[in-house]
Every structure is written in C-alpha cells, then in structure tokens.
Amino acid sequence: MIPSRFLPRPPNKLFFHHNVSLTVSVAVGTPLQNVTMVIDIGSELSWLHCTTRNTTTNMVIPDPLFNPTLSSSFTPIPCSSPTCTTRTRDFPIPASCDSNNHCHATLSYVDASSSEGDLAFENFRFGSGYIRGIVFGCMNSSFSSNVKGDSNTTGLLGMNLGSLSLVSQLKLPKFSYCISGYDFSSVLVLGESNISWVGPFNYTSLVQEQDRLPYFDRVAYTVQLKGIKVGNNLLNISDTVLVQTMWSGQTMFDLGTQFTFLLDPAYSALREEFINQTNSTLRVLDDPNFVFQMAIDLCYLIPTNQSLKLLQNLPSVSLVFDGAEFIVRDEQLLYKVSGLRRGNDSVYCFTFGNSDLLGVEAFIIGHHQKQNMLVEFDLVEYKVGWAKKETQPHRSWFSGTTAVVEVGEAESTAAYFFFL
C-alpha cells in the first residue's frame, strides 16, 4: 500500500557531477554520514566501501568510507532472508554465507573491477528525500581498474532492472537524467519529470528479457539497434550483426561507460565512412601505437585555433532504432584528450570505439553522447526516450521539500519515491 500523503507529488530531483564517471552526493545511516556514489544504470546492487574500525561518535569518518558501527539503523541481512535466497538471482556470482551467517555478495564487472562484502538494510537520503530500509552492499574489499572503483567515491548506485536495484526497490514508474554539456553539474529525476525545457521525446521500446540466450543480460536497459548512419548515408551493416544472438549483439544503454562501443563489423563500417566524409577537413593521427581508452583507434590532430569551427562542421552519426534515431552531432563526436599535444595540435578522439577490443560482445551506448538532453526510462510502458534541451531550466524546477518512504523486506511496504 502507498500512503496517501505521498501521492501525488512532484518528482524527486538529485544533482550529480560528471566527468569520466557520474557521481552523486548521498547521506547514509543514523546519524547520517556523507558519501559520494557513482551512478550506473548498468549495475544492480548499490554498495558502499565500508570500514568497521573502532571510533568514537565524535570522530568524523573521512570520505570515501562508510562506518556501519556508527549507525543505529544498519541491519545486516541473514543468509535465510528471502532477500538473500531469492532476490539475488541476477547477481553475476550467487550470494553465499559468511562466518557470521550474513548474506555475502561478490560482484564483478566487465572492466575487470570487483567488490565483495555483506548485504544490509540502511537508510539513505538523496537530496531532500529520505528513504528507509534500502538493501545495499557494505563492501570491505574491492579491486578496480576503472571508474567503478574511483578513489574519489564511496561506492556505486545501481539502477538497472534487477530485483535489488534502486529502481526496483523503489518501484519507480519512471526515471530520467540530464547531463550538462557546459559544466559538470547534472540532474537525476526519480519519478515523473514534468518539465518544459526540452523538445519532443523520441521513444523506442525496451527489449523484453530473453532467458533462452545465455549471454543476454536480462536486467540491462536493452534496445534494438536497426542501423547506423553518417550524415544521410546508411551504413552497409548486416542484420546478423545488429540482432541479438546466443553470443553477441545486445544493445544496452549505460551510464557507467563514458563513450559508445560497437561490435567490430559495425565499428569498422562507421570508422571508414566517418574518415571518408571528413578527410578534406580533419587530419587523422597516424600513430598505430596509440589507442585511446583501449578501444578507440580513430583520433585526429586539430589546431587549437580551429577546433570550434571544425567541431561544428562534422557529419552527424545516427543510431537507428525502432521508431527513433539517436543523433550525435558536433562536439559530442570528438573528445579532446586532456594534456596530450602533438606540436601545435591538440589530439581529439572519436567518441565511438570497438567493443571487441574491450572484450565485450555487445553494443554499449555511453553517457558522453547524451549530454544536453533529457533521457527518460518509462518502466510502465517499457520504453526509453530522449529529448534535446531547448531552453535553460527555471530555478523553481529545482526546489522542493522532503519525503519519507519505507522500503523493507515485505513487498507491501515498498512505495514510489519522488524527489521533491
């Protein structure tokens, strides 16, 4: 049952910062401890780096550690709990029991990072919204080769379609986000956005789970890629490359990945056509030993005094889906490599890469190309849409008060959560 005092309410809005990773400020526990977390719609379990060292309540626990011994609301989850035995079914490694009979989770990611610890209930405050009894991982060990273990963050905020993701625990009908392309501030909206500063939405359906395919991630936000265009030219890519098979071809929206990565046949066709359409204006970096972020091998030398003009005259790249096109233009096509110069030229790299070089047999749509648009996930109609930002948002859209929602083991206590 949803308490009447929570409906209807405006959406809950949470500001975050972005660079390589997207990080949000959160307060956790009783009393509250301030932490930061990486937002990731490709991951399920939210988790924090935890410490259990003995401290007095007067001591400040430095970021990035959360100390559960200082929180009166921290509640470990036993192995016998339905949360441990049933709701962890989508974890890459099955949950187990530790020596204290607590539910133990081991998480691994495609970038070779990992995290390990126990599941627990805890209270979270996102912006002005306060949520009781969220299931999360209190991790005491981790390994990272990438942003999922960013040393400037405490943990990860999982928001895929899995049973224990934040989205599922709060039973959200919708959520959306807008990544600013002009500074490092952005906003995450949990609930209906109801905003007027974007243009019309383009929607495509989310692909339903396919249990028959062993390598299909059924809790990812999956869409069907139909084709790729450079300018008005539709690339000659076989349908067998774009359709999900037993081994590859899944197309996923992600926030934990910065750029967009395509399977080799599609990437090679895109790379060749983009070079052909820009060979009169851009100079390719001729260095076979340089590969940006392990999977992007198309980079350019651009004089600093010509960068603005050149970036505004690039052919667009469009990802074609059922019913909608995702169009990437201008500065979102090339990324300036910080601190790297060749003579008087800066190095800019193509924002599409080869997923085969990452060891991932899938199409992954990252967050860089989503700047300056509102991306909405409708979990009732089961679709994803995007709309370009047309005007600057009014300050009143970012105001509000506090909401409290109970989320516990009993399904009847779960409720919608709205940022206010």
N, C-alpha and C positions, 0 to 999 in steps of 0.2 A: 504494500500500500504506500502511496505517495502522500505525505502530509499536505493538506490543502494550502498551508501557508507558503509552500514552495512553488505553487503554480497559480497563474503564470508569472514568470519572472523574466527580466531581460537576460541576455546571455552573459556568461562569466568571461571576462577578458583578462588574459595573462600576458604581460610583456616579456619578451625574451631578447637576447642578444645573439648575433650570428657573425661568424667568420668562417672558419673551416667547419666548426661544429655549431649547433644551435643550443644555447644554454639559457636556463631559466632559474630565477631565484625562488626558493621554496623554504618554508619553515616547517619543522617536523618535531613531534614529541610533545610532552608535557613536563616542564615548561618547554616552549618552542626553542629549537636550535636552528640557526640559519644555515642553509646549504645551497649548492647550485647543482643542477642536473642537466644532462644532455637530452634534448627531445629527440625521440626516434620512433617514427610510425612503423618501422620495420621490425621492431622488437616487442616482445610480450611483457616480460616481468620488469617492473620498476625496481631498482635496487640502489642502495647507498653503501659507500665504503664505511665500515663501522670500526670503532675501537671499543674495547672493554677494559681499558686501563683504569685503575682506581684514581678517582679525582674527587675533590670536594665540590659541592654545588656552587661554590663561589667562583670557581675557575671557569674561564672561557675556553671552550673546545674550538681550536682553530679549524677553519676550512682547510682541507676537504673532508674531515672526519665527523661522523655522527656517533655519539656515545649513548647507546641504549640504556646503560646503567643509570643515567641521569633522568630517564623518562619514566614517569609513573604509568603511562598509557601503553608502553611497549609490551606486547604479549606474544611470546614465541608460539608457533603453530606445531602441535604434536604430530607424529607420523600417522596416528589413527584418524586425524581430522579429514573430512571429505575434501577440504581444500588441498591436502597433500595427496590423497589417494586418487582423486578424480579430476580436479581442476588443473592439474599439472600435465595433462595428457599431451599438450602441444610443445612441451619443453624438448629441446634437441637431445637431452640426456635425461632419462627418468629420474624423478626425485627419489631420495633414499633417506635412511635414518642415520643420525649421528649418535655419538655416545651418550647424549642427554635425552635421546628419544625425540629430538626435534626434527622437523622436516628439512632436509638438506637439499639444496639445489646447486647444480653445476651448469653454467651457461657457457656456450661457445658461439663465436660469430665468424662470418666468412672472412673477415680481415685478420683472422688468427688471434684476436683478443679473446679473453675468457674471464669469468668471475665465478666465485664459489662462496657459499655461505648458507645461512638458515632463513627460512621464511618466517614472517611475523606479521601481526596486526599493529598498525600505528596510525596516529592522527597526523594529517597533513594540512597545511594552509597554503593555498595557491592564491597569491594576490590578496584579495579581501575575502575569499571563500575558504571555509573551514570544513574539512571532511574527516569523519571519524571512522576508524576501522579499516583502513586500506591495507590490503595484502601487499607486502613488498619483500625484497631480499635484503637481509643485513649481511653484507659480504665482508669477509675477513681476509680474503686473498684474491688477487686478480693479476692478470697479465695483459698488457696492451701493446699493440704495435700501431695504434691509430687513435682517433678521437674518442672512441667509446670508453677509453680509459684516460682521457685528458686529465693531466695533473692539476688543472685549474678547476676541475669539477668534482663533486662528491659522488656522483653516480649517474644513472640513466633512467629516463622517464619513458617506459614502454607503452606504445599506443597502437599496436596492431589489433587484429580481430581475435586474438587468443582469449581464453577464458579469464585469465588473470591480468590482462592489460588494463590500464586506467580507463580506457574507453568502455570496456566490457563491465568492469566493476561498477562504474557509474551509470551504466545503461544509457549512454548518450544517444539521442536520436541523430545528432549531427555534431561535427566539429569542423573548424576551419582555421587557417592561418594565413597571415600576410607577412611576407619578408620584404623589408625595405631595401631598395637598391641604392639609397643615397646616404644612409648611415648604418649603424649597427643595431638599431632598435627595430623590433617587430612585435607582432601580437598573435597570440593563440587564443581562439574562441572556443569554449566548451558549451555547446548549445546552439540555438538559432542565432545567426549573426545579425540579421535585420539592419543592414547598412545601405547607404545610398551613394557612397563614393566610389563604387565600381560599376563597370558596364555590365551588359547581359552575360549570363553564365553559358558556357559550353559544357554539356554533360556527356559522359559516356558511361556505360554500365560497368559495374564491377563484376568480374568473372566469379561464378559460384565455385565452391570447393569441388575438387576432383580427387576423391580418395583413391581412385584406381591408379593414379600416376604417382609412383613412389618418390619422385623428385619435385613434386608440386608442393609449394608452401601454401597450405590452405588458409593460413591466418594472415597472409600478406594482402595488401590492397592491390589486387591484380586486375589489369585491364587487357583488352585485346588489341594489339598493335596490328594495323592493316597495311601500313606502308610508310615511306619516308620521302619527303620532297625537299629539294634545294631550289629556292625560288619557286618557279611553277613547274619544275621538272620532277616527275615522279620517278624514283629510282627503280631500276630493274632488280627487284629482290624476290626470290622465290617464296611462294606462300608457305612452303615447308619450313622455311627459316623462321617465319613470324608466328606460326601456330605452335602452341604448347604440345610437346610430345612427351614420351616417357622420360627423356633425358634432358631436354632443354626447351627454351622458347618462352618461358613465363615472363611477362612484362609487369613490373612492380613499381609503384610509387614509393619513394623513400625519403626520409629526412636525415638519416644517419649517414648518407652519402652525399658528397658535395656536387659532383658532376654526374653526367648521364653516360651510361656504358651500354654498348650494343654488342650482340654476338658478331663474331668476326666477319661473316659474309655481308651483313648489313653495314657494319662499321666500314669495311673496305670500300663498299659502293659509295657510302656517304663521303668518306675521305677523298676518294678520287674525283667525285663530282664537285665537291667544295673547292678543291685545288683548281680544277678546270675553270670554275666560274670566278676565281679570284686571282688567277695567275698574272693578270695585267696590272693589278693594284697592290698585291701583297708579295713579300719575299719569304719563301719557306726557309726555315732554319735548317741548313744542310749539315746535320750532325747526327749520324746513326747511333751514336753512343748516348744521346740524350733522350730520355723518356720521362715525361712529367708524371708524377704520382703513379709510376709503374705501368700505366696503361694508356697514356696519351702520347702518341708519337708524331702528332702534327702540330708544329709550333712555327711562329713567324717572327721576323725581325722588323720592328716598326719604329721609325724615328720618333722621338718624344714629341716633337713639334707638329707631327702629322697624325697622332693617334686618334684624336677626336674625329677628324674628317674621315679617316679610313674606317673607323668602327661604325660610323653612321651610314656607310655605303656598302655594307656587306649583304649578300643574298641571304634571305631568311632560310631557316631549316624548320620543317614542319613534321611532327609526328602525327600520323593519321590514324584515328581511332574510329570505332563505330559511332557515327553521329557527331563527331567533333574533331577538330585539329588543334594540336598544341603547338603554337608558333613561337619560335625562338628568334629574336632579332638583335641586331646591333651589338652593344657591349656585352650582352649575355652569351654571345657566340665565342668570344675570345677573352681569356683570363690573363691578366698581367702577372708574370712570375715575380714575386717580390724579391728585390735585391739582386736580380740577375740581369746583367747587361752584356752586350757584345759591341764594344766600341761605343758609338753614339746611339746605338739602338737598344730599345727595351725588348724583352722576349715575351711574346703573348702566345698562349697555347689554346688550341681548340677545346671547347668545353664538352666535347663528346669523346669517349675513349672506347677501347676494345675490352669487353668484359672477359674474353678468353684469356687475356694477359693477367687478369686478376684471379683466374681460376674459378670464375662464376659462370655457369651455363644459363644465363638469364639476361633479360633487358632490365636495367635499373635506371629509373628516372630520378635524378638527384635534385637537390634544392637550389642550386645556383640559377638554373633557368626559370625558376618560379618567382624570382624577385619582381616586386611591384605588381603583384596580382594576388587576388584572394582565391585560395584553393579550398574547396569545401567537400567534405565527405559526408554524404547522406546515407545513414545506416538503416533508414526505414525504406527508402526507395532503392537502396543498394546501388548507388552511383557516385561518381566523383565529377566535380565540375570546377572550372576556373574562370575568373573574370578579371580583366585588366583594371588597375586603379586609374580612375579618370580624374578625380579631384582629391585634394588633401582632406583627410578626415577631420571633422569638427571635434574640438576638445570635449564637448559634452558626451560624445560617444564613449569616452574612456572613464566616465565617472560611475560611482555606484556604492553599494553597502555590502554587508556580509551575509552569507548564507551558511547554514549548517546542515549536513546530510549524514545520515547513518548508513554505513556500509559494513555489514557483518557477515557471518557465516550463513545465517538464514537468508534465503533468497528474497523473502518478503520484506526485509529491511533495506534492501538496495533501492536507490532512488536516483532520479535525474539530478545532476548537479549543474547549476547555472552560474557562470561568472556574472557578477553584477556591476 
